[in-house]
Amino acid sequence: MSAVRGEFSSRFGFIMAAAGSAVGLGNIWGFPTQVASNGGAAFVLVYLVLAFLLAYPALMAELLIGRFAKANAVTALRKVASGRFSKNLGTATGFYGIVVASLILSFYGIVAGWMLAYWMEPLASLLGLRDGLVHSLGAQLFFTLLFMLGTILIITGGVKDGIEKWSSRLMPLMIMILFLLIIYVFTQPGAMSGLKAYLIPDFSRIGDRELIISALGQAFFSLSLGVGTMLIYGSYISKQENLPVLGGLVTMIDIGIAVMAGLLIIPAMHVALENGVEIFDASGALLAEDALVFTVLPALFDSMGFVGTLVGFAFFALMSIAALTSSISMLEVPVAYTVENHGITRSAATWWIGGVISMISLLVILNFERFFGFIVTFTTQFSQPLLGLMLCVFVGWIWHRDGILDEIKQGNPDVELGLFWKIWPVYVKFICPLIIVMTFGNTLFG
Ligand code: TRP
């Protein structure tokens, strides 16, 4: 039925791939903008707590199901289940995840296309192209397609020669650019007041319902949870590896890079203020989201002359690279399913599915107002928590505890004696579903 399955060749390869999936626009753009609009360090604190207490256990659930079944989400969830009803529920959940992963890629590709355009802007002006050309509608279509092409090419290479190879190359490069940018920004006047704004929490915001819901959504998106991305990456891990440790490392890298990105962006905004760039909106709040990345930062780079051009170039390279190691993990979800369950070759499956998702992206660009916000809300606010809940139900209520223990013991024989096994099973069974239901109810009806 299926060709030989791929596997990550090393622990480092897996960590780079999974951290590459986790670290993306969600960390470098989403996290700092959320911090900026949610009371600075108050958001950081809530986020840290939720990421460790909620996202990490959910990540472990996905990695475990994946490695146990060594299969795509549909097959894996069916394998975990025993009754007819729960098997069908597994099929439904797996498919839902595949659709959501594909839709996330369709909007992610658009945003990544903007990053590519800003990245290429200095080159375009060197070549003497008309100002603003890279931001025209045609260019938007072009850069989104270019980004999707890169995603497709990497995924046709498979697990070891595609995902692992490119994640292992690009992640260290990305981290290096991030550090260089932080060092540079800290030499600029104004950076210190930004640092203060970032590190001193506005405690009055900490119990804010809005803030908690945003932090939860951010944590789920950032760790690529719910849609089967981590499940499929888990399925490529060797049985010799210690999963709770690997999952913990990936969580820490993801959180660490989000915090570092905040250390870049928030001080950069205050440097911009120092240089006379407007960083507050009419109500006195910090400009956030698209205004931050596409107005404030470019204005900052402009105000710095030639060095600014270089810094801007590095910054948008950082964004584009981070996006690419994430987008490949989204495309892998539908591709793995199609290859394994329908006997289609990897390259045919990748080109077809990647092609269809690219078409969806183009349609969304052409009907931006109508579709973009809707897809983002449907996938990230609605579907991801729901799918996360389903996965917790599968691990906590459907999969037999002995089966889970057998799986987790591989690569970690003493796990039964440790803290992880005392806490985690209760956690995914009761606490995670409860928190998800509560915040989810709040998003829907609050
Ligand atoms: N985690 C990535 C980011 O922070 C995005 C991502 C990759 C993702 N795979 C995913 C989000 C699957 C949701 C589901 O940018």
Residues whose N, C-alpha, C, O or C-beta is under 5 A from the ligand:
A	BS01	LIG	S21 A22 V23 G24 L25 G26 N27 F221 S222 L223 S224 L225 V227 T229 S326 S329 M330
